[in-house]
Amino acid sequence: MGVVSRTMTRGNGPTIEIRTEIFERVARDRWAWVPAGRDFPDEPDYVYTGDELTRALYVYSATTARFLPTDRGRFRLVACSRRTGGVLGIHEWQVSEETGRWVPTDAPWVIWGDCHGRAA
């Protein structure tokens, strides 16, 4: 069990912050992940295991995909520890060339205590 897992026990308040970011041109020759804007504020949540974080990333990203305009091209959700600020998980989506709809680029990436790597 990692340091993060031991300190995130039930009853201590929200354990993570989920941020919505879009991949955007920030200079003529440079792209970067930037906050999606005021319509997509950071969201605190109560998550206590890697499996819960995986499910939370799926649910939040599917909801975000329903409301975020597809002209943004690419977005990701980043789950960070409220205690340390460290990244605990990421789920990235892009617009499908075939359908023009948001689709996940892969399964969520989660690192939480003994839960490492991509979700199955």
N, C-alpha and C positions, 0 to 999 in steps of 0.2 A: 504494500500500500504506500503510495507516494505522499509527500508532504501535503499536497493540495487535498487529497482524499481525506486525510485525518482531520483537517481543519474545517472541512465543509460538512458539518453534521446538521441534522434536522433541527429546526427551531432557531437557527442563527440568522434568519432573514435570507433575502435573495443571495444566491451563490455565484451567479454568472450574469454577464451583460452581453446581449446579442446585438451586434452592430451590422447594419446593412451598408455595403460599400459597392460602388460601381467602378468599372475600369474606364478611365476617361483620359483624353489627351490633356496634359497640363502644360505642354510647351509644343512647339512645332515638331520636335523630334523625340518627345518623351511622353509616355503613358504612365499612369499610376492609379492605385486604388484610392478612391476618395469617398467621404461620406455621401450617402444617397440623397441627403437633403432633409429638410424639416418634416416632410410627409412620412419619413421613415426614421423616427427617433430610435435611439438605443433602448433596448427592452430588457429590464431585469427579469430574471426567472429563478425558480427554485429547482435546481438540478443536483442530484446527489450521487449519481453513478455515470459511468461511461455510456451505458445503454440508454439511460434517460437523456443524456446529451445528444446521442445519435437521433433519437426520436424527436427531440425538440428541434434540432436542426432541420430535419425533414419537414416537420409541420410548419415552422416559421418560414422556411424557404418556399414551400408550396404556396403559402398565403401571400408572401411577397411577390411571387411570380404572377399572381392574379391581379395585382394592382400596379406593379412597376411597368411603365411603357417599354415595349420591346425595342424602341429606337436606342435604348441605352446599350444594347448588344451583349453585355456581360455584367453579372453581379455576383456577389458572394456574401454569405453571412459569416461573421467571425464571432465565436463565443469566447469571452475572456473571463478569467477569474475576477470577481469583485474584490477579493482580498489582495491579490498580487498584481493583477493586470495582465498576467501571462495568458497567452493563447491556449485554449483547451480544445478547440475544434473549428473547422472551416467546412462550408459547403458552397460550392461554386456552380453557377448556372450560366448558360448562354442561349442565344436565340438559334433555333434550328433553321438551317438553310432550306430544308424540305417543307416545314410546316409554318415557319415564321413565329412559332411559339417558344416560350421558355422551356428548356430541358436541362436536367442536371448534367454536368460534365462528367461526374463520377459520383460514387458514394461519399458521404461525409467523411472527412478525415478527423479523427478524434484521438486525443492523448489525455488520458485520465487515469492516474494511478497505474494499475496493471493492464489497462485497456489501451493498446497502442495501435496506430495504423488506420487503415481504411475499414469502415464498417462493412460487414458482409451483406 
